[in-house]
């Protein structure tokens, strides 16, 4: 299909913006780092910990430029985009360090600029500007809609909703859908009801009991100022992919609103933010998927494959930067590694590598650097050996949030408890085929990888300086994402 006039105009606008960004970056080297995460992955905590560590003197032995002392200082500067909200870094630090609670999740895009003054390996003094762009992972999963018709999206969404686990959650929506005739006269109340039931189905899929990840359209779950607008009042209909919608029909109405969603929500995000990124980290709560079962893991695999397909992958060159920047490094991070003993961290990475393997092969072939990591941006637990009978079990210690329940007891948010998370299997396939039940080494009980919700750690102040936040492998993340820019 030849490109439409609007597509040509959009390409020209993207190229013009890329040329402007390239010119500015030539005199002031800048990396635009996209940070996104699927539901409850912890991206707010990740950004807060990254900035706090660089500006407050964190412990980063694997981050070469920092460990060798070549970074003189890092500080926050006014962000470049006046129309984008600022990431509320100071508030999040206060919440973590002083209130010992986790920051609220963000539901919109935000930005923060960090300036790093460093010395190159040849001794020359330089400055690198790191623009951190924080956006919901659900928005990223909307990008494939740009290349799909309403009919294609409807068919795919319905097929997905009829899979065994999802079908139970979609039953009320399916029941209403069966009463609709797509060729019938457009009906606002029918559209409102179906959109509500469809949204209820998406919300149910995201519940931690099921931990589904593939849930476009993303704005249905976080509508913001678009709530109740026609652009968010549509849903799939059971129509032919090659069919033609009669004028003024319910089908035509849904198709029109679907296209409005792409114009109002998806295209502006792609044009103004996503197409300008240089590097990307994608956070995922793989432990929740382990706990929900093989269906959730396969769903996470599909979601991450869809995310990789969104990126214009390949190594950036001067020519490509002039006309269209391309993300040349993508890091997938399995968060909440502090809920496992360190003996399972490499196994957690192996599972994540298995999840993204097929899509990652395509990206690496095109020249993009892709890696995976097991991560805890803020480590809420510590490790210990706990006696159980004659055995000493590798366990984790932490302070659960108020109201958490352990062994039938409601915890007060002040008492530290020990838990045994069990071991992940050596072979990741056992998690995908349902052959692994998460049994502890004693064989007494199944491991629950969600475990308790621990509070942030209480930091000890040894001087007037603000204490640094403990982490797991955050330095490895920094080395992969910007280490080459500081040589």
VENQUI-V677039 format. One record per helix or strand. SS is the DSSP state (@ for helix, = for strand). FROM is the first residue (numbers start at 1). LEN is the number of residues. If there is no record, write none. Layout:
SS_FROM_LEN + SS_FROM_LEN
//
This chain:
@_5_23 + =_30_8 + @_43_14 + @_64_4 + =_71_7 + =_86_1 + @_89_9 + =_110_10 + =_125_10 + @_137_4 + @_143_5 + @_150_12 + @_164_6 + @_171_7 + =_185_1 + @_188_19 + @_218_3 + @_224_3 + @_230_3 + =_249_1 + @_250_23 + @_274_3 + =_279_6 + @_286_7 + @_294_17 + @_318_6 + =_329_6 + @_337_3 + @_342_24 + =_369_6 + =_376_1 + =_382_7 + =_391_10 + =_405_2 + =_409_2 + =_416_4 + @_429_4 + =_439_1 + =_446_1 + =_454_1 + =_472_1 + @_474_13
//
